[in-house]
Amino acid sequence: MQSHADLVEYGARRWLIVVGVMSATLLQVLDATIVNVALPTIQGNLGANFDDGAWIVTGYIIAAVIVIPLTPWLQQLLGRRNYYVGAIVGFTITSILCGTATSLSELIFYRVLQGLCGGGLIATGQAIMRDTFPAKQLGLSQALTAVGAVVGPSIGPTLGGVLTDSLSWNWIFYVNIVPGIMSALLCAMLLRDPPKRLGGNSFDGMGLALLATGLGSLQYVLDEGERYDWLSDRNIFLTAVLAVASLATFIYWELRVVKNPIVDIGIFARKPVVAVGSALAMLLAFSLFGGVILAPQFQQILLGFTATLSGLSILSRALGIMVMTFATLALMNRFKIRPQIFLGLGFIIVAIANFQTAAVLTTNSVFGTFLFPLIFGGIGFGMIFVPLSVTVLSSVQGFDTQKATSLMALFQQLGGSISTAVLVTLLDRRGAFHQDHLAASINLASPAVQHALQAHAPLTLVAGIVSQQAATMAFADAFFFLGVVTLVLTPLVLLLRPPKVAAPAGHAIAIE
């Protein structure tokens, strides 16, 4: 039977596989964020209102979330190479279809298909990278994976802004064509399949139905909840009940009833490091996507930044991530520092960066205001991905590798969705709170109002200033909240314990 060593590649063949896998990973991650910048333009061109246009993003995410945990089963059914190449080809074709869509319904349908194709690309790519490098270079394989998986969300807004401002919204999809074709060709020619697990290919239809219903409903509640005032809306309430009931039944079914579950969630009990790693992956995504959501909105809505300029500021964080990811790998290899130390320090730096951003936000902020907090936060994120991946993946072998990467990818996606839902709600609620508080202090006897009246400024201008200040304070609260959540949950890293029997740390992460 093939072992991990049988799948290791060397020389030019290895690096061509790296190019193919990194291209596919970057495509999937970019498409999760690149559309957000162009959404107002797409809605205007297709004559869609905000609520309907939001399904361009929601449909994609729901489809991707459902597919992610199914990837180990799909690979057993089709073979890893066939599944991966097929997913890349499907993603590329659906990208073309998205770019040619002439109506909102067409675009949403194609985006759902795109999500179904792209959902498993990150987890599968991470497992492929792990198998392509020898065990002593596990850290290097995961550092390269991080370039796409962690840097991608920061590049997405930049690329989306440039393409939308310079060309048209269609190009945020057409940009996938060349990398998609290149990635599919390289992977089809070079990838080799790991051995299939015997007796694990039976179809768990009930598990699939429960999983799709539960995750789809949960994602719908997270995406649409704030728009309809959460559980006060009957539709959101019933969908939330359906999500909880479906997921609870799914867990019972997979653990107690079915012999060959479609998703082996029992790995959490067998390998506690996978459970803790998934929780930390969720925290990582919560903080990472939270910044991607907040900074561009504040810059474009309140400061008047163009999509391109806003994207460039977020790109500074991507540079910090990229540099520190490889610096962390080198430090781990040189000084044999425990991964938990890097993880803890990284999360603390991310929290401090959010506190810094909250402290410097004003209506007079300029491009340079955001640079230091973003770069500093990027340094923190760069200290997280490699130690987390190395610790989890060094604890699993064989088919469990794909299970671990899929579950971590699922929790990472859910972390981003929860972050979006929580922060959008917080912005609305805190904005209303500050609006009421500031408005209560404004009256005809107020010196500021008297000054405005003497300058013949209309009261509507005063009201606009109050609204702008309230929104700024709400964004500061949101960044502060993001920092608090990150800091409070940082002690989770203490639970991440590598296996007692494993290769020496220096060998597991060597660069040579």
Backbone torsions as a table, in degrees:
resi	resn	phi	psi	omega
1	MET	NA	144.2	179.4
2	GLN	-66.4	142.0	173.5
3	SER	-113.2	178.1	178.3
4	HIS	-56.8	-39.5	-177.4
5	ALA	-62.5	-28.6	-179.3
6	ASP	-70.7	-19.5	-177.9
7	LEU	-96.9	-7.3	-178.6
8	VAL	-67.5	136.5	179.1
9	GLU	-112.9	160.0	-178.8
10	TYR	-136.9	159.6	173.9
11	GLY	66.0	-147.2	-175.7
12	ALA	-62.5	-34.5	-179.5
13	ARG	-59.7	-43.5	178.7
14	ARG	-60.0	-46.5	-173.4
15	TRP	-74.3	-25.1	172.9
16	LEU	-69.7	-37.8	174.4
17	ILE	-64.0	-41.0	177.5
18	VAL	-58.0	-45.0	179.1
19	VAL	-61.0	-45.0	-179.5
20	GLY	-63.1	-45.5	-177.9
21	VAL	-69.9	-43.3	180.0
22	MET	-63.7	-36.9	178.2
23	SER	-63.3	-45.0	180.0
24	ALA	-65.1	-42.4	179.1
25	THR	-61.9	-45.4	-178.6
26	LEU	-64.0	-37.6	178.6
27	LEU	-59.8	-47.4	-177.0
28	GLN	-65.5	-43.5	-178.0
29	VAL	-68.2	-41.7	179.3
30	LEU	-59.8	-42.3	-175.8
31	ASP	-69.4	-17.1	176.5
32	ALA	-76.9	-18.2	-176.9
33	THR	-124.2	-24.6	-172.7
34	ILE	-66.3	-31.1	-176.5
35	VAL	-70.8	-29.8	-176.1
36	ASN	-57.5	-39.4	-178.3
37	VAL	-67.4	-37.4	-175.3
38	ALA	-89.4	-3.2	-173.6
39	LEU	-56.8	-46.2	178.3
40	PRO	-59.4	-38.6	179.2
41	THR	-67.1	-43.2	179.2
42	ILE	-61.9	-44.2	179.9
43	GLN	-60.8	-41.5	179.4
44	GLY	-66.6	-42.5	-178.1
45	ASN	-70.0	-32.4	-178.1
46	LEU	-97.7	3.4	177.8
47	GLY	66.5	37.5	-177.8
48	ALA	-105.6	147.1	174.2
49	ASN	-83.6	175.6	-173.9
50	PHE	-62.7	-45.6	-176.5
51	ASP	-62.0	-45.7	-179.5
52	ASP	-69.8	-40.9	-178.9
53	GLY	-64.2	-27.6	-179.7
54	ALA	-62.8	-21.7	179.4
55	TRP	-69.3	-14.8	174.2
56	ILE	-61.2	-37.0	177.4
57	VAL	-87.3	-45.5	-175.6
58	THR	-61.6	-44.6	-179.0
59	GLY	-60.5	-41.7	179.1
60	TYR	-62.6	-46.6	-175.3
61	ILE	-67.8	-42.0	179.0
62	ILE	-59.4	-46.0	179.8
63	ALA	-62.1	-43.6	-179.0
64	ALA	-64.9	-41.6	-178.5
65	VAL	-63.1	-37.5	-179.8
66	ILE	-68.3	-38.2	-175.0
67	VAL	-76.0	-35.3	-172.3
68	ILE	-50.2	-53.4	-177.4
69	PRO	-72.0	-11.0	-179.3
70	LEU	-86.6	-9.2	-172.1
71	THR	-61.6	-37.1	177.0
72	PRO	-60.4	-42.3	179.2
73	TRP	-66.5	-42.2	179.3
74	LEU	-63.1	-36.0	178.9
75	GLN	-69.9	-36.4	175.5
76	GLN	-65.4	-36.0	-178.6
77	LEU	-72.6	-45.6	-172.0
78	LEU	-104.3	-17.5	-169.1
79	GLY	92.9	139.6	-173.1
80	ARG	-62.7	-43.9	-179.0
81	ARG	-63.5	-46.2	-179.0
82	ASN	-61.9	-43.8	179.4
83	TYR	-63.0	-46.8	-175.0
84	TYR	-65.5	-47.3	179.7
85	VAL	-65.2	-41.9	178.0
86	GLY	-60.9	-39.6	178.9
87	ALA	-65.7	-39.9	178.6
88	ILE	-65.3	-44.9	178.8
89	VAL	-61.8	-45.3	178.5
90	GLY	-61.6	-40.6	179.3
91	PHE	-63.7	-40.6	-179.8
92	THR	-67.4	-44.2	179.5
93	ILE	-63.6	-44.8	-179.8
94	THR	-68.2	-27.3	174.3
95	SER	-63.9	-42.4	177.0
96	ILE	-61.9	-44.2	179.8
97	LEU	-62.4	-39.8	177.9
98	CYS	-60.8	-41.7	-179.5
99	GLY	-67.0	-26.4	-178.5
100	THR	-95.1	-0.4	-177.8
101	ALA	-60.5	137.6	-179.4
102	THR	-112.2	-1.7	178.1
103	SER	-143.2	162.0	-178.4
104	LEU	-65.2	-41.8	-178.7
105	SER	-62.3	-40.1	176.9
106	GLU	-61.4	-47.3	-176.5
107	LEU	-63.4	-42.7	179.4
108	ILE	-62.9	-42.8	179.3
109	PHE	-61.7	-45.5	179.7
110	TYR	-67.2	-33.7	178.4
111	ARG	-67.4	-36.2	176.2
112	VAL	-63.0	-44.3	177.3
113	LEU	-62.3	-39.1	178.9
114	GLN	-63.3	-40.8	177.7
115	GLY	-65.3	-38.5	177.5
116	LEU	-63.5	-37.4	179.2
117	CYS	-75.4	-39.4	-172.1
118	GLY	-90.5	-12.1	-173.9
119	GLY	-55.9	-39.6	-175.0
120	GLY	-94.0	5.3	-174.1
121	LEU	-66.4	-41.4	-176.0
122	ILE	-66.7	-50.6	-177.4
123	ALA	-63.2	-42.9	179.8
124	THR	-66.0	-42.5	178.5
125	GLY	-61.8	-39.4	178.8
126	GLN	-63.5	-41.7	178.3
127	ALA	-66.6	-39.7	178.1
128	ILE	-62.3	-44.1	179.2
129	MET	-61.8	-38.8	179.3
130	ARG	-63.3	-40.1	-178.1
131	ASP	-79.0	-24.3	-176.2
132	THR	-75.6	-27.5	179.7
133	PHE	-101.5	148.5	175.3
134	PRO	-64.5	160.4	-174.9
135	ALA	-56.0	-35.6	-177.8
136	LYS	-70.3	-11.9	178.9
137	GLN	-112.2	26.8	178.2
138	LEU	-57.7	-41.8	180.0
139	GLY	-61.2	-42.2	179.4
140	LEU	-64.2	-41.7	179.6
141	SER	-61.6	-37.0	-179.2
142	GLN	-79.9	-27.6	174.4
143	ALA	-65.3	-41.0	177.6
144	LEU	-66.2	-38.3	176.5
145	THR	-61.4	-38.0	-177.9
146	ALA	-63.1	-29.4	179.7
147	VAL	-56.1	-40.9	178.2
148	GLY	-85.4	-46.8	-171.0
149	ALA	-71.3	-34.3	-176.1
150	VAL	-104.8	-37.2	180.0
151	VAL	-75.0	-31.6	-177.2
152	GLY	-51.5	-48.6	179.5
153	PRO	-58.8	-25.6	178.4
154	SER	-83.4	-28.0	179.1
155	ILE	-79.2	-31.6	-175.6
156	GLY	-51.1	-53.5	179.8
157	PRO	-60.5	-36.0	179.1
158	THR	-64.3	-52.9	-178.4
159	LEU	-64.0	-41.2	178.5
160	GLY	-61.3	-40.9	179.1
161	GLY	-66.1	-44.4	-179.4
162	VAL	-62.6	-47.4	-177.8
163	LEU	-65.2	-41.0	-178.7
164	THR	-69.2	-42.4	-178.9
165	ASP	-71.8	-37.7	-172.4
166	SER	-91.1	-35.3	-176.3
167	LEU	-118.8	-98.6	176.5
168	SER	-159.1	168.0	-177.6
169	TRP	-63.6	-26.2	-179.1
170	ASN	-58.4	-29.5	-174.9
171	TRP	-73.9	-14.1	174.4
172	ILE	-68.6	-17.6	174.7
173	PHE	-99.7	-39.6	-179.9
174	TYR	-64.0	-25.8	-178.7
175	VAL	-63.9	-15.9	179.8
176	ASN	-80.2	-14.7	-168.3
177	ILE	-64.4	-56.9	-176.2
178	VAL	-63.2	-50.1	177.4
179	PRO	-60.7	-36.0	179.9
180	GLY	-64.2	-44.6	178.8
181	ILE	-64.3	-45.4	179.7
182	MET	-60.8	-45.7	-178.7
183	SER	-63.2	-44.4	-178.7
184	ALA	-62.7	-42.8	-179.0
185	LEU	-65.2	-46.3	-178.9
186	LEU	-62.3	-45.3	-177.5
187	CYS	-69.9	-36.8	178.9
188	ALA	-64.5	-37.6	-176.8
189	MET	-80.8	-31.1	-166.8
190	LEU	-111.8	-26.9	-174.4
191	LEU	-70.8	146.5	173.6
192	ARG	-120.2	148.5	-176.9
193	ASP	-84.5	138.8	169.1
194	PRO	-72.7	164.6	179.7
195	PRO	-65.0	144.4	176.8
196	LYS	-80.4	148.4	177.4
197	ARG	-81.5	131.8	-179.2
198	LEU	-73.4	138.2	174.7
199	GLY	73.8	18.5	-176.8
200	GLY	-117.5	20.0	-173.6
201	ASN	-108.3	8.3	179.3
202	SER	-66.9	151.0	-174.6
203	PHE	-92.0	118.4	179.1
204	ASP	-96.1	79.7	-175.3
205	GLY	-63.4	-41.8	-180.0
206	MET	-64.6	-42.8	178.4
207	GLY	-60.8	-42.6	178.7
208	LEU	-61.7	-44.0	-179.0
209	ALA	-64.2	-43.3	179.9
210	LEU	-66.1	-41.6	-179.8
211	LEU	-64.2	-48.1	-179.1
212	ALA	-62.1	-42.1	179.5
213	THR	-66.4	-45.4	-177.1
214	GLY	-66.6	-51.8	-178.5
215	LEU	-69.1	-39.3	177.9
216	GLY	-62.4	-43.4	178.9
217	SER	-66.9	-41.7	178.9
218	LEU	-61.5	-44.8	-179.6
219	GLN	-64.5	-38.2	177.5
220	TYR	-61.9	-44.4	179.4
221	VAL	-61.9	-43.4	-179.1
222	LEU	-65.1	-38.9	-176.7
223	ASP	-78.3	-36.1	-172.0
224	GLU	-106.5	-8.4	-172.4
225	GLY	-56.9	-51.2	-176.8
226	GLU	-64.3	-35.4	-178.9
227	ARG	-61.7	-32.1	-177.0
228	TYR	-113.2	21.8	175.6
229	ASP	62.5	40.2	171.4
230	TRP	51.2	-132.2	-169.6
231	LEU	-72.0	-8.4	174.7
232	SER	-71.6	-18.0	175.7
233	ASP	-88.6	130.1	-175.0
234	ARG	-61.3	-41.9	-177.7
235	ASN	-64.6	-44.7	178.2
236	ILE	-64.2	-40.8	-179.8
237	PHE	-61.7	-47.8	-179.0
238	LEU	-65.6	-37.3	178.4
239	THR	-66.8	-38.4	177.7
240	ALA	-64.1	-42.3	177.0
241	VAL	-61.5	-42.6	178.4
242	LEU	-62.3	-40.3	179.7
243	ALA	-63.3	-48.4	-178.7
244	VAL	-63.6	-46.0	-178.6
245	ALA	-64.0	-42.4	-178.4
246	SER	-66.2	-44.9	-178.2
247	LEU	-69.5	-37.4	177.6
248	ALA	-65.2	-43.1	177.7
249	THR	-65.5	-38.2	178.9
250	PHE	-61.1	-45.0	179.9
251	ILE	-62.0	-45.2	178.7
252	TYR	-62.7	-44.1	-178.6
253	TRP	-61.9	-46.0	-176.9
254	GLU	-69.9	-34.0	-175.9
255	LEU	-88.2	-32.6	-169.4
256	ARG	-114.9	-22.8	-169.7
257	VAL	-109.1	-62.9	-171.9
258	VAL	-75.5	143.4	-177.4
259	LYS	-78.3	-43.0	178.8
260	ASN	-117.5	85.5	-175.4
261	PRO	-64.6	147.6	179.5
262	ILE	-72.4	-26.6	173.3
263	VAL	-129.9	118.5	-176.0
264	ASP	-85.5	79.9	179.6
265	ILE	-75.6	-7.8	175.8
266	GLY	-65.5	-14.1	178.4
267	ILE	-63.7	-23.7	177.1
268	PHE	-63.0	-36.8	179.3
269	ALA	-78.6	-39.8	-179.2
270	ARG	-71.2	-35.5	-177.7
271	LYS	-127.5	82.7	-178.8
272	PRO	-55.6	-26.7	179.7
273	VAL	-63.0	-30.3	177.3
274	VAL	-69.7	-38.7	178.5
275	ALA	-64.5	-47.6	179.7
276	VAL	-66.6	-41.0	178.4
277	GLY	-61.0	-38.6	178.2
278	SER	-66.0	-39.8	178.1
279	ALA	-64.4	-40.9	178.4
280	LEU	-69.5	-33.8	175.3
281	ALA	-64.0	-36.9	176.7
282	MET	-65.4	-43.0	178.3
283	LEU	-63.8	-41.3	177.5
284	LEU	-58.2	-47.4	-179.4
285	ALA	-67.7	-37.0	178.6
286	PHE	-57.7	-45.5	-179.2
287	SER	-75.4	-41.3	-176.2
288	LEU	-65.3	-52.4	-178.0
289	PHE	-72.4	-26.8	177.0
290	GLY	-59.6	-44.5	177.7
291	GLY	-66.2	-37.2	178.6
292	VAL	-64.8	-32.2	179.4
293	ILE	-76.0	-49.0	-169.9
294	LEU	-72.1	-50.4	-173.0
295	ALA	-60.1	-50.7	179.7
296	PRO	-62.0	-38.0	179.7
297	GLN	-63.1	-46.3	-179.7
298	PHE	-63.2	-44.8	-176.7
299	GLN	-65.7	-42.0	-176.0
300	GLN	-80.5	-40.0	-175.4
301	ILE	-78.5	-44.8	-172.3
302	LEU	-101.1	-26.4	-178.3
303	LEU	-105.0	-10.6	177.7
304	GLY	76.2	21.0	176.1
305	PHE	-64.6	147.1	169.5
306	THR	-73.5	163.5	178.2
307	ALA	-60.3	-36.2	-179.8
308	THR	-66.4	-47.7	-178.6
309	LEU	-64.7	-40.1	177.6
310	SER	-63.0	-42.8	178.9
311	GLY	-62.9	-37.2	-180.0
312	LEU	-65.2	-34.8	178.6
313	SER	-67.6	-38.9	177.2
314	ILE	-67.9	-30.8	179.3
315	LEU	-61.7	-29.2	178.6
316	SER	-61.9	-33.2	176.4
317	ARG	-69.4	-37.3	178.4
318	ALA	-60.6	-38.3	178.6
319	LEU	-65.3	-40.7	176.9
320	GLY	-62.3	-40.5	178.3
321	ILE	-62.7	-47.0	-175.0
322	MET	-63.5	-45.9	-178.8
323	VAL	-64.7	-45.8	-174.8
324	MET	-73.6	-26.7	177.3
325	THR	-59.5	-48.7	-179.4
326	PHE	-75.9	-29.0	174.8
327	ALA	-66.2	-40.2	178.0
328	THR	-62.3	-43.5	177.8
329	LEU	-58.7	-44.8	-179.8
330	ALA	-64.8	-40.9	-179.9
331	LEU	-67.1	-41.0	177.6
332	MET	-61.6	-40.0	-179.1
333	ASN	-72.0	-37.6	-174.2
334	ARG	-78.4	-41.9	-171.0
335	PHE	-111.8	0.7	177.3
336	LYS	54.8	41.3	179.6
337	ILE	-77.3	139.4	-179.1
338	ARG	-62.9	138.9	-179.8
339	PRO	-57.3	-34.3	-178.1
340	GLN	-60.2	-31.7	179.6
341	ILE	-66.3	-45.0	177.3
342	PHE	-63.6	-42.0	-179.3
343	LEU	-61.9	-48.8	-179.7
344	GLY	-61.8	-46.3	179.8
345	LEU	-64.4	-39.2	-179.8
346	GLY	-62.4	-47.1	179.7
347	PHE	-64.7	-37.6	178.2
348	ILE	-64.2	-41.8	177.9
349	ILE	-63.2	-41.4	177.8
350	VAL	-60.7	-42.8	178.8
351	ALA	-62.5	-45.2	179.5
352	ILE	-62.0	-39.7	178.9
353	ALA	-61.6	-38.7	177.1
354	ASN	-68.3	-38.7	176.1
355	PHE	-62.8	-40.2	178.2
356	GLN	-62.5	-44.3	179.2
357	THR	-60.7	-44.3	178.6
358	ALA	-59.6	-34.0	-176.2
359	ALA	-75.9	-27.0	-173.1
360	VAL	-101.8	-4.3	-177.6
361	LEU	-68.8	124.5	172.5
362	THR	-143.9	169.5	177.1
363	THR	-72.9	-9.2	178.2
364	ASN	-105.2	12.1	-179.6
365	SER	-61.6	145.8	178.5
366	VAL	-120.6	179.0	-177.3
367	PHE	-53.4	-44.6	-177.0
368	GLY	-66.9	-20.9	-179.2
369	THR	-59.3	-34.9	-172.6
370	PHE	-91.4	-12.5	-170.3
371	LEU	-62.2	-52.0	-176.0
372	PHE	-63.8	-48.4	178.2
373	PRO	-59.8	-38.0	-178.8
374	LEU	-69.2	-44.9	178.8
375	ILE	-65.7	-42.1	179.1
376	PHE	-61.8	-43.4	176.2
377	GLY	-63.5	-38.4	176.8
378	GLY	-60.3	-38.2	176.7
379	ILE	-61.4	-42.3	178.0
380	GLY	-62.6	-47.6	178.7
381	PHE	-61.3	-36.0	-179.9
382	GLY	-66.2	-15.8	179.8
383	MET	-92.7	0.4	-170.9
384	ILE	-104.5	-49.0	-166.0
385	PHE	-63.0	-48.6	-176.3
386	VAL	-64.8	-50.9	178.4
387	PRO	-58.4	-38.1	-179.9
388	LEU	-65.7	-48.3	-178.3
389	SER	-65.7	-42.8	-179.3
390	VAL	-61.9	-43.9	-178.2
391	THR	-63.9	-44.6	-178.0
392	VAL	-71.4	-48.8	-174.2
393	LEU	-72.7	-22.5	175.0
394	SER	-76.1	-8.4	-178.5
395	SER	-97.4	-7.4	-176.8
396	VAL	-126.4	156.3	-179.8
397	GLN	-138.4	159.6	173.2
398	GLY	59.1	-135.2	-175.0
399	PHE	-65.8	-23.2	178.2
400	ASP	-64.8	-22.7	178.8
401	THR	-60.5	-48.1	-180.0
402	GLN	-66.5	-36.3	177.3
403	LYS	-61.8	-44.4	-178.2
404	ALA	-64.9	-46.0	-178.9
405	THR	-65.9	-36.2	179.8
406	SER	-67.1	-44.2	-179.4
407	LEU	-67.5	-39.3	176.6
408	MET	-64.4	-39.2	177.6
409	ALA	-65.3	-38.8	178.1
410	LEU	-62.5	-48.1	-178.8
411	PHE	-66.9	-31.5	176.4
412	GLN	-66.3	-41.6	177.7
413	GLN	-64.7	-43.0	178.5
414	LEU	-65.5	-35.6	177.1
415	GLY	-61.4	-42.4	176.8
416	GLY	-64.1	-39.7	-179.9
417	SER	-68.4	-42.0	178.0
418	ILE	-64.3	-40.9	178.3
419	SER	-59.1	-45.6	179.4
420	THR	-60.2	-48.1	-177.3
421	ALA	-62.5	-45.9	-177.1
422	VAL	-66.6	-45.0	-175.3
423	LEU	-70.5	-38.3	176.5
424	VAL	-62.6	-42.7	177.3
425	THR	-63.3	-44.5	-179.6
426	LEU	-62.1	-41.9	178.7
427	LEU	-60.9	-44.0	179.9
428	ASP	-64.6	-47.0	-175.4
429	ARG	-70.2	-45.0	-179.4
430	ARG	-70.9	-32.5	175.7
431	GLY	-62.2	-43.8	178.2
432	ALA	-65.5	-39.0	179.1
433	PHE	-62.0	-50.0	-179.1
434	HIS	-67.1	-34.1	177.2
435	GLN	-60.7	-47.5	179.5
436	ASP	-64.4	-41.4	-177.6
437	HIS	-66.2	-44.4	-179.9
438	LEU	-70.4	-40.1	-179.4
439	ALA	-63.6	-33.1	-179.8
440	ALA	-66.7	-25.2	-178.6
441	SER	-91.0	-2.7	-179.2
442	ILE	-101.2	118.4	175.2
443	ASN	-148.9	176.3	-175.1
444	LEU	-63.9	-21.0	179.4
445	ALA	-85.4	-7.9	-178.2
446	SER	-68.6	133.8	179.2
447	PRO	-55.7	-39.3	-179.3
448	ALA	-64.6	-40.1	178.8
449	VAL	-68.8	-41.4	178.2
450	GLN	-60.3	-42.7	178.6
451	HIS	-62.8	-41.7	179.8
452	ALA	-64.4	-40.7	179.9
453	LEU	-67.2	-37.9	178.1
454	GLN	-65.8	-30.6	178.2
455	ALA	-86.1	6.5	179.6
456	HIS	60.6	31.4	176.4
457	ALA	-82.7	135.4	179.2
458	PRO	-67.0	150.2	179.8
459	LEU	-64.0	-24.7	176.6
460	THR	-62.6	-30.5	177.5
461	LEU	-68.0	-41.5	177.6
462	VAL	-62.1	-42.8	179.1
463	ALA	-62.9	-38.4	178.6
464	GLY	-64.9	-39.8	178.1
465	ILE	-64.1	-42.4	178.1
466	VAL	-60.4	-44.5	-179.6
467	SER	-63.5	-41.2	-179.8
468	GLN	-65.2	-42.9	179.3
469	GLN	-66.1	-38.7	179.0
470	ALA	-63.2	-42.2	179.4
471	ALA	-65.4	-39.9	178.5
472	THR	-62.1	-43.6	178.3
473	MET	-64.0	-35.5	178.5
474	ALA	-66.3	-41.5	177.5
475	PHE	-64.2	-39.5	177.3
476	ALA	-62.7	-40.9	176.7
477	ASP	-61.1	-40.4	-178.0
478	ALA	-65.9	-42.7	176.8
479	PHE	-64.0	-40.4	178.5
480	PHE	-62.9	-43.0	178.1
481	PHE	-61.1	-42.2	178.8
482	LEU	-60.0	-40.8	177.7
483	GLY	-65.9	-40.8	-179.4
484	VAL	-64.5	-46.5	-179.7
485	VAL	-60.5	-44.9	179.9
486	THR	-60.9	-44.3	-177.7
487	LEU	-68.3	-42.7	-177.2
488	VAL	-65.4	-35.7	-177.2
489	LEU	-90.4	-3.4	179.5
490	THR	-56.8	-36.7	179.0
491	PRO	-58.1	-11.5	175.3
492	LEU	-57.2	-26.4	-177.7
493	VAL	-63.8	-23.3	179.4
494	LEU	-67.9	-21.7	179.6
495	LEU	-84.3	-11.1	-176.8
496	LEU	-85.0	94.9	-176.5
497	ARG	-110.3	123.5	178.2
498	PRO	-67.9	163.1	-179.9
499	PRO	-61.6	147.6	-179.8
500	LYS	-69.9	-32.2	179.2
501	VAL	-107.9	106.9	-177.3
502	ALA	-158.7	170.8	176.9
503	ALA	-67.4	151.5	177.3
504	PRO	-53.2	145.2	-175.7
505	ALA	-56.3	-40.7	-178.8
506	GLY	-62.7	-32.9	179.9
507	HIS	-75.9	-34.2	-175.2
508	ALA	-67.7	-21.8	-173.0
509	ILE	-128.1	18.7	-178.3
510	ALA	-62.8	147.4	-179.7
511	ILE	-88.7	-29.7	-174.0
512	GLU	-61.6	NA	NA
